[in-house]
Amino acid sequence: METVKTISNVVPYRLKTDELHSVVGFLSEIEVLFIKQDQKGEHLVRYNLLTGKKKTIYSTNDDIIQAFIHPSMKQILIQTASNEKKAKVTILSVEGKPLHHFEVTSSELSIVWNPNNVDLLAFASFSDNFSYKSYVFESKKEQLHEFQSENPFWVWLTDDTLWMNRMSNNPLNGGTLSKVDWRNNKETPLSNHQVVYMNSYKQSTLIVSMDFKREEFQYVLQKGTQKQVWETPAVTNFSQWFVPEVQWLDDQSIITLLPTKSGKIDEEENPFQLVHTSIHGVQQIGEMKNYEPIVCSSKGSVCLTGYNYEKVFTTKKFKVKDWLLLQG
């Protein structure tokens, strides 16, 4: 499989600032998907970091609200809106061919794609008064299932169950995990408390809890009976605990940023360690002066960072380079 072996091989792409809608992520170890906008509409563009070649795979006249690439890198999801009252979700092949779509009456959607099963999509549709309805879309059957949930934000645990964090009245106290059986409308409380973040991929789970005595985050990465546990200083962002997003790799290891000192990341310089972690240990890749979001390829050879994902770095030899040159 072709990868970006050295950062000097990356061919930058020049784009006018007002033509960039957003960068979505990786379609392979060398291809990035981004959304370009112009007078003719909004366009999904594949870009090869090594050759500099680009290809428009899909265009729409509707506004694109958000887009996702499935971890299998076999399908793309876009949410569009032609008016404020209705949301349309379209699932595409990576070549841009429409495969499935559905519409819901809603001003806003929170979408969670099952990372292990491309045919299952959970989402909450919000009304203007912040009430919501919870659904699972089974694309293979083209069926929409409504279910009840005390919380509109979940993580997929298995095909039949979603993880939910029941937050206390004060979000700084963390929450208690539950399993939601969406097929049977059943919630089962779990014994995990003071949880501030959870995630799951294949047979692995990650739970981050708050240790109030030490003012630390405790990370527990688990695969079967094997565990890797580590602690970091706890940080906040806009008066909430802040755990940087986790990038799962194909082998169920993760790439993430870990705080190196406690504090408010929205007010001061706060260095973060970039690490690769598996059940065998935590390995440092590099360091960032401040938090910037990251998104990585499925093998973890290369990642994007920056507030527009305009920078790229390699993980074997940590070096950062602009791949997207925004102009004017």
Disulfide bonds with the S-S distance in Angstrom:
Cys296-Cys303 2.20
